[in-house]
Amino acid sequence: MTPRPGAPLPEKRFGEARLAGSPPPPLARLRRIGRIALVVLLAGGAIAAWRWRALFDPAMLGGEIARSPVAPLVFLALHLPASLLFVPRTLLAIVAGLAFGMAWGTLWAALGSMLGAVAGFLIARYVNGGLIDAANWARLSGPLGRVERGGWRAVATIRLIPVIPHSLTNYALGLTRLRLGPYAIGSLLGQLPLTVAYTELGAAGGKIMVGADDWMVPTAIGAAALALSALIPLIARRRWRTRPLPGE
């Protein structure tokens, strides 16, 4: 609206120079410090987990968790930091088999693996906060862009073919504009074969340790799931030669 001739010009509102909706400088500075502190904390935790990796004994962890009156909650709570700090999820699947057996172990391991994947995804999205646009990175824009367009099917495909470690995949996909729902569903389905394999092998190990005679059943299931998880990437690679990844 053009002011009338001779009318005083309106005063500039505070913060007019800033983008609409952007936080004031002190708040933005605090958020930046918080993000940096979170990255440093996670990096330090990952280094410590690698340094003392010998302490992650599946039999010991399974026994400690099984003795808890709220064992499933303890296991799920353990899955969150483990996933963030690059502890292999296969190790936790073995722990689930030892602590909960075949059926319940598979359930809790699958749920914990999905929760860990979601935690890494959300933390990467929070830390990034628009700071990094994966589309500007030549090496990342192609693969991540395809997953972003492909939705849950593309996420499941990436999970079935572990090109990069589980935790790193969580963080990388957090840089995309992929919605949380498709990401969680794709992660759950794509991680399931290896989760079943190592949970059943862990359950078989638990039966052997107590002298049970029925250890062959979980062993056979685990071996079959492990073979399937190795076969699926080969089939997917052949499909890629004739058909593009979902989203292309």
C-alpha positions as CSV (number, residue, x, y, z in Angstrom):
1,M,0.0,0.0,0.0
2,T,1.5,3.4,-1.1
3,P,1.5,6.0,1.8
4,R,-0.2,9.3,1.2
5,P,2.0,12.3,0.2
6,G,3.4,13.9,3.3
7,A,2.4,11.0,5.6
8,P,5.1,9.7,7.9
9,L,6.7,6.5,6.7
10,P,5.9,3.4,8.9
11,E,8.7,2.3,11.2
12,K,10.4,-0.9,10.4
13,R,9.3,-3.7,12.6
14,F,11.8,-5.5,14.7
15,G,13.3,-8.4,12.8
16,E,12.0,-7.3,9.4
17,A,15.4,-8.1,7.9
18,R,15.2,-11.7,9.1
19,L,13.3,-14.3,7.2
20,A,9.7,-14.7,8.3
21,G,9.4,-17.4,11.0
22,S,13.1,-17.6,11.7
23,P,14.1,-17.8,15.4
24,P,15.8,-14.7,16.9
25,P,19.7,-14.9,16.9
26,P,20.1,-15.9,20.5
27,L,17.7,-18.9,20.1
28,A,19.3,-19.9,16.8
29,R,22.7,-19.8,18.4
30,L,21.5,-22.0,21.3
31,R,20.1,-24.5,18.8
32,R,23.3,-24.5,16.8
33,I,25.3,-25.2,20.0
34,G,22.9,-28.0,21.0
35,R,23.2,-29.6,17.6
36,I,27.0,-29.5,17.7
37,A,27.0,-30.8,21.3
38,L,24.7,-33.7,20.2
39,V,27.0,-34.6,17.3
40,V,30.1,-34.5,19.6
41,L,28.3,-36.7,22.1
42,L,27.3,-39.3,19.6
43,A,30.8,-39.3,18.0
44,G,32.4,-39.8,21.4
45,G,29.9,-42.5,22.3
46,A,30.6,-44.4,19.0
47,I,34.3,-44.2,19.7
48,A,33.9,-45.5,23.2
49,A,31.6,-48.3,22.0
50,W,34.3,-49.4,19.5
51,R,37.1,-49.0,22.1
52,W,35.3,-51.3,24.6
53,R,33.5,-53.5,22.1
54,A,34.8,-56.6,23.8
55,L,32.4,-55.9,26.7
56,F,29.4,-56.5,24.5
57,D,29.1,-60.2,25.2
58,P,25.8,-61.5,23.9
59,A,25.5,-64.3,26.5
60,M,26.2,-61.8,29.4
61,L,23.8,-59.2,28.0
62,G,21.1,-61.8,27.3
63,G,21.3,-63.1,30.9
64,E,21.2,-59.7,32.5
65,I,18.2,-58.6,30.4
66,A,16.3,-61.9,31.0
67,R,16.6,-61.4,34.8
68,S,14.9,-58.0,34.6
69,P,11.1,-58.0,35.5
70,V,10.6,-55.6,32.6
71,A,13.0,-57.4,30.2
72,P,11.3,-56.3,26.9
73,L,11.4,-52.6,27.9
74,V,15.1,-52.9,29.0
75,F,15.9,-54.5,25.6
76,L,14.1,-51.8,23.6
77,A,15.7,-49.1,25.7
78,L,19.2,-50.6,25.0
79,H,18.4,-50.7,21.3
80,L,18.2,-46.9,21.0
81,P,21.7,-45.9,22.1
82,A,23.2,-49.1,20.5
83,S,21.7,-48.1,17.1
84,L,22.9,-44.5,17.5
85,L,26.5,-45.6,18.5
86,F,27.0,-48.0,15.6
87,V,26.7,-51.2,17.7
88,P,25.7,-53.9,15.2
89,R,22.0,-54.7,15.3
90,T,22.9,-58.4,14.5
91,L,24.5,-58.6,18.0
92,L,21.3,-57.3,19.6
93,A,19.3,-59.8,17.6
94,I,21.4,-62.6,19.1
95,V,20.9,-61.1,22.5
96,A,17.1,-61.1,21.8
97,G,17.2,-64.8,20.9
98,L,19.1,-65.7,24.1
99,A,16.9,-63.6,26.3
100,F,13.4,-64.2,24.9
101,G,13.6,-67.3,22.7
102,M,12.5,-67.8,19.1
103,A,9.1,-66.1,18.7
104,W,9.3,-63.3,21.3
105,G,12.9,-62.7,20.5
106,T,12.1,-62.1,16.8
107,L,9.3,-59.7,17.8
108,W,11.3,-57.6,20.2
109,A,14.4,-57.6,17.9
110,A,12.4,-56.5,14.9
111,L,10.6,-53.8,17.0
112,G,13.9,-52.6,18.6
113,S,15.7,-52.5,15.3
114,M,12.9,-50.3,13.8
115,L,12.9,-48.0,16.8
116,G,16.7,-47.6,16.6
117,A,16.4,-46.8,12.9
118,V,13.7,-44.2,13.6
119,A,15.9,-42.6,16.4
120,G,18.9,-42.2,14.0
121,F,16.6,-40.8,11.3
122,L,15.0,-38.2,13.6
123,I,18.3,-37.2,15.1
124,A,19.9,-36.6,11.7
125,R,16.9,-34.6,10.7
126,Y,17.1,-32.5,13.9
127,V,20.9,-31.9,13.6
128,N,20.6,-31.0,10.0
129,G,17.7,-28.6,10.3
130,G,18.1,-27.5,6.6
131,L,21.8,-27.0,7.0
132,I,22.7,-29.7,4.5
133,D,20.8,-30.2,1.3
134,A,21.7,-33.7,0.0
135,A,20.6,-32.6,-3.5
136,N,23.7,-30.4,-3.6
137,W,26.0,-33.3,-3.0
138,A,26.8,-35.0,-6.2
139,R,27.7,-38.3,-4.5
140,L,24.6,-38.4,-2.4
141,S,21.9,-36.7,-4.4
142,G,21.6,-39.7,-6.8
143,P,21.1,-42.6,-4.3
144,L,19.3,-40.6,-1.6
145,G,17.1,-38.9,-4.2
146,R,16.0,-42.3,-5.6
147,V,15.1,-43.5,-2.1
148,E,13.3,-40.3,-1.4
149,R,11.1,-40.7,-4.5
150,G,10.7,-44.5,-4.1
151,G,9.2,-44.3,-0.6
152,W,9.0,-47.4,1.6
153,R,9.8,-49.9,-1.2
154,A,13.1,-48.1,-1.9
155,V,13.9,-48.0,1.8
156,A,13.3,-51.8,2.1
157,T,15.4,-52.4,-0.9
158,I,18.3,-50.4,0.5
159,R,18.0,-52.3,3.8
160,L,18.1,-55.6,2.0
161,I,21.3,-54.6,0.3
162,P,23.4,-53.2,3.1
163,V,25.7,-51.0,1.0
164,I,26.5,-48.9,4.1
165,P,26.2,-49.8,7.8
166,H,22.8,-49.8,9.5
167,S,23.5,-46.7,11.7
168,L,25.0,-44.7,8.8
169,T,22.0,-45.6,6.6
170,N,19.7,-44.2,9.4
171,Y,21.6,-40.9,9.5
172,A,21.9,-40.6,5.7
173,L,18.2,-41.1,5.1
174,G,17.5,-38.5,7.7
175,L,19.0,-35.9,5.3
176,T,16.2,-36.6,2.8
177,R,12.7,-35.3,2.7
178,L,11.4,-38.8,3.1
179,R,8.4,-39.0,5.4
180,L,8.7,-40.9,8.7
181,G,5.9,-43.4,8.1
182,P,7.3,-44.9,4.8
183,Y,10.8,-44.9,6.3
184,A,9.8,-46.9,9.3
185,I,7.8,-49.4,7.3
186,G,10.5,-49.9,4.8
187,S,13.1,-50.3,7.5
188,L,11.1,-52.8,9.4
189,L,10.5,-55.0,6.3
190,G,14.0,-54.6,4.9
191,Q,15.7,-55.5,8.2
192,L,13.5,-58.5,8.9
193,P,15.4,-61.3,7.2
194,L,18.7,-60.7,9.0
195,T,16.8,-60.0,12.3
196,V,15.0,-63.4,12.0
197,A,18.3,-65.1,11.1
198,Y,20.4,-63.9,14.0
199,T,17.5,-64.1,16.6
200,E,16.9,-67.7,15.7
201,L,20.6,-68.5,15.9
202,G,20.8,-66.8,19.3
203,A,17.8,-68.8,20.5
204,A,19.6,-72.0,19.3
205,G,22.7,-71.0,21.2
206,G,20.6,-70.5,24.3
207,K,19.1,-73.9,24.0
208,I,22.6,-75.5,23.5
209,M,23.9,-73.7,26.6
210,V,21.1,-75.2,28.8
211,G,21.4,-78.7,27.2
212,A,18.1,-78.7,25.4
213,D,17.5,-81.1,22.6
214,D,15.4,-78.9,20.3
215,W,18.1,-76.6,19.2
216,M,18.0,-77.8,15.6
217,V,14.7,-76.1,14.9
218,P,15.9,-72.5,15.5
219,T,19.2,-73.4,13.9
220,A,17.5,-74.5,10.7
221,I,15.2,-71.4,10.6
222,G,18.2,-69.1,11.3
223,A,20.3,-70.7,8.5
224,A,17.4,-70.5,6.1
225,A,16.8,-66.8,6.9
226,L,20.5,-66.1,6.6
227,A,20.7,-67.8,3.2
228,L,17.6,-65.8,2.1
229,S,19.2,-62.5,3.3
230,A,22.2,-63.3,1.1
231,L,20.1,-64.4,-1.9
232,I,17.8,-61.3,-1.9
233,P,20.6,-58.8,-2.8
234,L,21.7,-61.0,-5.7
235,I,18.1,-61.1,-7.0
236,A,17.8,-57.3,-6.5
237,R,21.0,-56.6,-8.4
238,R,19.7,-58.6,-11.4
239,R,16.4,-56.7,-11.3
240,W,18.3,-53.4,-11.2
241,R,19.9,-54.3,-14.5
242,T,16.5,-54.5,-16.2
243,R,14.2,-52.5,-13.9
244,P,15.1,-49.3,-12.0
245,L,15.0,-48.9,-8.2
246,P,11.5,-47.8,-7.1
247,G,11.1,-44.1,-7.6
248,E,13.1,-43.9,-10.8
